[in-house]
Amino acid sequence: MSDGFTFKHFTVNHDKCAMKVGTDGVLLGAWAEGGRRVLDIGTGSGLIALMMAQRFTEAEITAIDIEPTACAQARCNAEASPFGTRISVKECPLQDFNGGPFDSIVCNPPFYAGTPKSKTAARTMARSAETLPIADLFRHAARLLSPEGVISVVIPSACATVFDSEAAFAGLFPRRACAVRTTCNKPVSRCLLAYGRVRPAAVEHEEHYLCGQNGARSEWYARLTDEFYL
């Protein structure tokens, strides 16, 4: 397995992280709403924090994680990038974090109930919702968001109803929803969702796919990630 992934403007080393650079993180980093102050929850390698820093050139990014080695690697990745002065990495669980208010919160959350079987304890912790229950994610997001702030997440499509319900319990309203298929003839596998404090006049719904029949990136995915992928 490669120790890292090179993008146009930065490199993400991930050999010390439980969760490697993957499509979900890239999708969220390229799709999420931003602002002047951004919080990345469960930053891992720092991929999404780096993408948000590239997209929003005046943003100050705070990235938190509970895994010490992930924090160390995210910090190194940020310092080696052109955006290092705008990214701060903190080892802290969301439940204990004090900061904000944030215009944007981004999270590629753990979503497995119970204890998923993984090769390492660190990967098990990163994937298990026991460390960050969905209710906690939204309750603390509501605490940390600015009045106009938005939280954006990427999740398996099967979890969307639960996420909508927990967001509602926390007083957050859906703003955007993007259903994503791997290819045009496969079922929806993941969702990009955004929630805010303010109820929108209408929720923006989209549906796209990542790759065409020939394996090439779809027009939507290519356009979304054009400033990142080599």
Secondary structure, 3 states (H helix, E strand, C coil): CCCEEECCCCEEECCCCCCCCCHHHHHHHHHCCCCCEEEEECCCCCHHHHHHHHHCCCCEEEEEECCHHHHHHHHHHHHCCCCHHHEEEEECCHHHCCCCCEEEEEECCCCECCCCCCCCHHHHHHHECCCCCHHHHHHHHHHHEEEEEEEEEEEEHHHHHHHHHHHHHCCCEEEEEEEEEEECCCCEEEEEEEEECCCCCCCEEEEEEEECCCCCECHHHHHHCCCCCC
